[in-house]
């Protein structure tokens, strides 16, 4: 394993362990303006030339930084979500669309229930499609969850939440993606759609996937129902997403460290520790305890 790969894995572990809350982030204090006087007397020609060169170099650095920043901010523009999935090298623990098992997924208002109805363990997963910690959760535990879902031992109730709705540019991606996820459940394509959006997750404070791209993903995965496109473009399930979110925020048992954040994994009224370093076998323990 190369150093870059190890660093990337450590970064994802940190994202999963610290939990994304979606709240406002504290900004560093603005630097105080330099009030010192600049002495202009006695400056010779060579110093003026050097000063001009420095200004030109700095301007180039700033412009180059802006170009790079804009390219990163618009990284999703003109891209295809499924192609981005296929191009991404999976982590050893990460599930891919081609590996997904066969199990039911049914929408119940603003929640999608995945797995057999008579499964002995019911897990509630609270996620935001823009949340890096949620992406890390799916990366670390994707294969474990798929194995138990395929075996019929668990079912997962996915709560798709707009926690980070103001953290995309333009704002609104978390809600658009949550609505599209519910539309995918209506069309019988939720597990693959859900996985695809996390594997091709946009960066925070950048452009998300727009409704045309979200619709295209469904088509690429095999959705043929014309209602799907209307559902995604028409924000059909936004009210269900909002109602579920409001309900979640009043559930005090879901709070940790004084507030609620994503990802949160719960069984009944108990929040599960999913830290990959402290409790990597949490899912096996749940299944064994219910055996």
C-alpha positions in Angstrom: 0.0 0.0 0.0 1.4 3.4 -1.0 1.8 6.4 1.3 -0.9 8.4 -0.5 -3.4 5.5 -0.1 -2.6 5.2 3.6 -3.1 9.0 4.1 -6.4 8.9 2.2 -7.6 6.0 4.4 -6.5 7.8 7.6 -8.4 10.9 6.4 -11.6 8.9 5.9 -11.2 7.3 9.3 -10.9 10.8 10.9 -14.0 11.9 9.0 -16.0 9.0 10.2 -14.8 9.2 13.8 -15.5 13.0 14.3 -19.0 13.1 12.7 -20.2 15.9 10.4 -22.8 18.1 12.1 -23.7 20.5 9.3 -23.6 23.5 11.6 -21.9 26.8 10.9 -18.2 26.6 11.1 -16.1 29.0 13.1 -14.2 31.3 10.8 -10.6 32.4 11.7 -10.4 36.0 12.8 -9.6 38.5 10.0 -6.0 39.6 9.9 -5.5 43.2 11.2 -4.5 45.6 8.5 -0.9 46.7 8.4 -0.9 50.2 9.7 2.9 50.8 9.5 4.0 53.7 7.3 5.9 52.7 4.2 8.9 55.0 3.7 9.1 56.2 0.1 12.0 58.5 0.3 15.3 57.4 -1.3 13.9 54.4 -3.2 16.1 53.8 -6.3 15.1 52.4 -9.7 16.3 48.9 -9.0 14.1 48.6 -6.0 11.1 49.8 -8.0 11.7 47.1 -10.6 12.1 44.4 -8.0 8.8 45.6 -6.4 7.0 45.4 -9.8 8.4 41.9 -10.4 7.2 40.8 -6.9 3.7 42.2 -7.6 3.5 40.4 -11.0 4.6 37.1 -9.4 2.1 37.5 -6.6 -0.7 38.3 -9.0 0.2 35.2 -11.0 0.0 33.1 -7.9 -3.4 34.6 -6.9 -4.8 34.2 -10.4 -3.5 30.6 -10.6 -5.1 29.9 -7.2 -8.4 31.3 -8.3 -8.4 29.2 -11.5 -7.6 26.1 -9.5 -10.2 26.9 -6.8 -12.9 27.5 -9.5 -12.0 24.2 -11.2 -12.4 22.4 -7.9 -15.6 24.2 -7.1 -17.1 23.2 -10.4 -15.6 19.7 -10.5 -19.0 18.0 -11.1 -20.0 20.2 -14.1 -20.5 18.2 -17.3 -19.7 14.9 -15.5 -21.6 11.7 -15.4 -22.2 10.2 -11.9 -22.0 6.6 -12.9 -18.9 7.1 -15.0 -17.3 8.8 -11.9 -18.2 5.7 -9.9 -16.7 3.3 -12.5 -13.5 5.4 -12.6 -13.0 5.5 -8.8 -10.7 2.8 -7.4 -12.6 1.2 -4.4 -11.1 0.7 -1.0 -10.8 -2.9 0.2 -13.8 -2.5 2.4 -15.8 -0.5 -0.1 -18.8 -1.9 -1.9 -19.4 -1.2 -5.6 -22.6 -1.2 -7.6 -21.6 -4.3 -9.4 -21.2 -6.2 -6.1 -24.6 -5.2 -4.6 -26.7 -8.1 -3.3 -30.4 -8.6 -4.1 -32.7 -7.4 -1.4 -35.9 -5.3 -1.3 -36.0 -1.5 -0.7 -39.3 0.2 0.1 -40.0 3.9 0.8 -42.1 4.6 3.9 -42.9 8.3 3.7 -39.4 10.0 4.1 -37.6 6.8 5.0 -36.3 4.0 2.8 -36.4 0.5 4.4 -33.8 -1.8 2.9 -33.8 -5.5 3.6 -36.2 -8.3 4.4 -39.2 -7.3 6.5 -38.7 -10.1 9.0 -35.0 -9.4 9.6 -34.1 -9.8 13.3 -32.1 -6.5 13.5 -33.4 -3.1 12.5 -30.9 -0.4 12.1 -31.7 3.3 11.6 -29.0 5.1 9.5 -29.1 8.9 9.5 -27.2 10.3 6.5 -26.7 13.3 4.3 -25.4 12.7 0.7 -22.9 15.6 1.1 -21.6 14.5 4.5 -18.0 13.2 4.4 -18.4 11.2 7.5 -21.4 9.4 5.9 -19.2 8.7 2.8 -16.6 7.2 5.2 -19.2 5.1 6.9 -20.3 3.6 3.6 -16.7 3.1 2.6 -15.7 1.2 5.8 -18.9 -0.8 6.4 -20.4 -1.2 2.9 -19.4 -4.8 2.4 -20.4 -5.8 5.9 -23.8 -4.2 5.6 -24.4 -5.8 2.1 -23.4 -9.2 3.5 -26.0 -9.0 6.3 -28.7 -7.5 4.1 -28.2 -10.3 1.6 -28.4 -12.9 4.4 -31.6 -11.4 5.6 -30.3 -10.8 9.1 -30.7 -7.0 9.1 -32.8 -4.3 7.6 -31.7 -0.7 7.4 -34.0 2.3 7.7 -32.2 5.1 5.8 -33.1 8.6 6.8 -31.9 11.0 4.0 -31.4 14.3 5.7 -30.5 17.8 4.4 -28.1 18.6 7.2 -25.6 20.3 4.9 -28.1 22.0 2.5 -26.2 25.3 2.7 -22.8 23.7 2.2 -23.0 23.4 -1.6 -22.5 26.1 -4.2 -25.3 26.8 -5.1 -27.0 25.8 -1.9 -29.6 23.0 -2.0 -27.7 19.8 -3.1 -28.4 17.9 0.1 -32.2 18.4 -0.3 -32.0 17.6 -4.1 -30.1 14.4 -3.5 -32.4 13.3 -0.6 -35.4 13.9 -2.8 -33.8 12.0 -5.7 -32.9 9.1 -3.3 -36.6 8.8 -2.4 -37.6 8.9 -6.1 -35.1 6.1 -6.7 -36.8 4.0 -4.1 -40.1 4.6 -5.8 -38.5 3.4 -9.0 -37.0 0.2 -7.4 -33.4 1.4 -7.7 -32.5 2.7 -4.2 -29.5 0.6 -3.1 -27.5 1.2 -6.3 -28.6 4.9 -6.4 -27.7 5.5 -2.8 -24.3 3.8 -3.2 -23.5 5.7 -6.4 -24.2 9.1 -4.8 -21.8 8.4 -2.0 -19.0 6.9 -4.2 -19.2 10.1 -6.4 -19.7 12.5 -3.5 -19.2 16.2 -4.4 -16.9 18.3 -2.2 -18.4 20.6 0.4 -18.7 24.3 -0.6 -18.6 23.2 -4.2 -21.1 22.5 -7.0 -23.3 19.4 -6.3 -24.9 17.2 -8.9 -27.8 19.0 -10.5 -31.3 17.5 -11.1 -30.4 16.6 -14.7 -27.4 14.7 -13.6 -29.4 13.1 -10.7 -32.0 12.0 -13.3 -29.3 10.7 -15.7 -27.9 8.5 -12.9 -31.3 6.8 -12.5 -31.5 6.2 -16.3 -27.9 4.8 -16.4 -28.7 2.4 -13.5 -31.8 1.1 -15.4 -34.7 3.2 -14.3 -37.3 3.3 -17.1 -40.3 4.8 -15.4 -40.9 8.3 -16.8 -42.2 9.3 -13.3 -38.7 9.2 -12.0 -37.5 12.3 -14.0 -40.6 14.2 -13.0 -40.1 13.2 -9.3 -36.5 14.4 -9.3 -37.0 17.6 -11.2 -40.3 18.5 -9.4 -38.9 18.1 -5.9 -41.8 15.7 -5.2 -40.6 14.4 -1.9 -39.0 17.6 -0.4 -41.8 17.9 2.1 -41.3 14.3 3.3 -37.6 14.9 3.7 -38.3 18.1 5.7 -40.9 16.4 7.9 -38.5 13.5 8.7 -35.7 15.9 9.4 -37.9 17.9 11.9 -38.8 14.7 13.6 -35.2 13.5 13.9 -34.1 16.8 15.4 -36.7 16.4 18.3 -35.4 12.9 19.1 -33.1 13.7 22.1 -31.8 10.1 22.3 -30.1 10.7 19.0 -28.0 13.5 20.3 -24.3 13.1 21.1 -22.0 15.8 22.6 -25.0 18.1 22.9 -26.4 17.9 19.4 -27.4 15.7 16.5 -25.0 15.0 13.6 -24.6 12.7 10.6 -23.8 9.9 10.3 -25.7 8.5 13.3 -26.5 4.8 13.5 -29.1 3.6 16.0 -30.8 0.4 17.0 -34.1 1.2 18.8 -33.3 4.2 21.1 -29.6 3.3 21.4 -26.9 5.1 19.3 -24.2 2.7 18.1 -20.5 3.6 18.3 -19.2 3.1 14.7 -15.7 4.3 15.2 -13.6 2.0 13.0 -10.7 2.0 15.5 -12.7 1.5 18.7 -15.6 -0.7 17.6 -15.0 -2.1 14.1 -17.1 -5.2 14.7 -20.2 -3.4 15.9 -22.4 -5.0 13.2 -21.3 -8.6 13.9 -22.0 -8.0 17.6 -25.5 -6.7 16.9 -26.3 -9.8 14.8 -24.8 -12.1 17.3 -26.7 -10.5 20.2 -30.0 -11.0 18.4 -29.2 -14.6 17.4 
